[in-house]
């Protein structure tokens, strides 16, 4: 997920001190991934297509709503057993905006807010899984 407020004009804080930032979660297109990112042949590159028909379904959009946010990519999935150790916030108000799936990153953890502001962190991760479906086309 990419925080989309580089000029920092649209970040806001709630009365409770939570950070709210517009975020781009995903977009349609064909993207290159290393095999190591997909559990496939490590040194190969794979092309994955994110289509309108998969990205903008009600099921996909609702799966991002309230998804936990982590700083970086933890080695394990975020679950009910470990969310207190891994999650720093959640996604809200997820919707389509042109070719993008967007939402608001709500950061609740004060240490994470400090990191984001101090180090200019622009990318966070949503704790979600996706299903890869084979394509009819070669290489996608």
DAQUITA-V65237 format. One record per residue. RES is the residue in one letter. OMEGA is omega in radians with two decimals (999 if undefined). D_FIRST is the distance of its C-alpha to the first C-alpha in Angstrom with 1 decimal. Layout:
# DAQUITA-V65237
RES	OMEGA	D_FIRST
RES	OMEGA	D_FIRST
This chain:
# DAQUITA-V65237
X	3.10	0.0
X	3.04	3.8
X	-2.94	6.6
X	-3.07	9.2
X	-3.05	12.3
X	3.13	13.6
X	-3.13	17.1
X	3.13	16.2
X	-3.07	18.4
X	3.04	16.4
X	3.08	15.4
X	3.08	17.9
X	3.05	19.4
X	3.12	21.2
X	3.13	24.8
X	3.10	23.9
X	3.09	21.7
X	3.11	18.2
X	3.11	15.5
X	-3.06	13.9
X	3.01	11.2
X	-3.08	10.1
X	2.97	6.5
X	-3.07	5.7
X	-3.08	4.5
X	3.05	6.9
X	3.10	10.3
X	3.10	13.8
X	3.09	15.5
X	-3.01	16.7
X	3.10	14.6
X	3.08	16.2
X	3.02	15.6
X	3.11	17.9
X	3.14	20.2
X	3.12	19.4
X	-3.03	15.8
X	-3.08	17.6
X	3.14	20.7
X	3.14	22.8
X	-2.92	25.0
X	-3.00	23.4
X	3.13	24.4
X	3.06	23.9
X	-3.13	21.1
X	3.06	20.2
X	3.11	19.0
X	3.13	17.0
X	2.98	17.2
X	-3.07	14.9
X	3.03	17.5
X	-3.08	17.9
X	3.10	20.0
X	-3.04	17.4
X	-3.01	14.2
X	3.04	16.0
X	3.07	18.4
X	-3.12	19.1
X	-3.14	18.5
X	-3.13	14.9
X	-3.12	14.1
X	3.12	15.9
X	3.09	14.4
X	-3.12	11.0
X	-3.11	13.3
X	3.07	13.8
X	3.13	11.6
X	3.09	11.7
X	3.07	9.1
X	2.98	10.2
X	-3.06	10.5
X	-3.11	10.4
X	3.11	11.2
X	-3.12	14.4
X	-3.11	17.1
X	3.08	17.7
X	3.05	16.1
X	-3.12	15.8
X	3.10	19.1
X	-3.12	21.6
X	-3.02	23.4
X	-3.04	20.8
X	3.13	18.3
X	3.14	20.2
X	-2.98	19.7
X	-3.02	16.1
X	3.09	14.2
X	-3.12	13.8
X	3.12	12.9
X	3.12	11.7
X	3.11	10.1
X	3.05	12.9
X	-3.11	14.3
X	-3.10	12.2
X	3.08	13.8
X	3.01	14.3
X	-3.07	14.5
X	3.11	16.3
X	-3.05	14.5
X	2.89	11.1
X	-3.04	9.9
X	3.08	9.0
X	3.08	9.7
X	3.04	10.5
X	3.08	9.1
X	-3.13	12.5
X	-3.06	13.1
X	-3.02	16.6
X	-3.06	17.4
X	3.12	19.5
X	3.11	19.1
X	3.10	15.3
X	3.12	15.8
X	3.10	18.4
X	-3.11	16.2
X	-3.12	13.5
X	-3.06	16.5
X	-3.05	18.8
X	3.12	16.7
X	-3.14	14.5
X	-3.11	11.2
X	-3.12	8.5
X	3.06	5.6
X	-3.10	5.5
X	3.00	5.5
X	3.12	6.8
X	-3.12	10.4
X	3.07	11.3
X	3.05	13.6
X	3.13	14.4
X	3.09	17.8
X	3.12	18.8
X	3.14	21.7
X	-3.14	24.1
X	3.06	24.8
X	-3.09	28.2
X	3.10	27.5
X	3.03	28.1
X	3.11	25.1
X	999	22.4
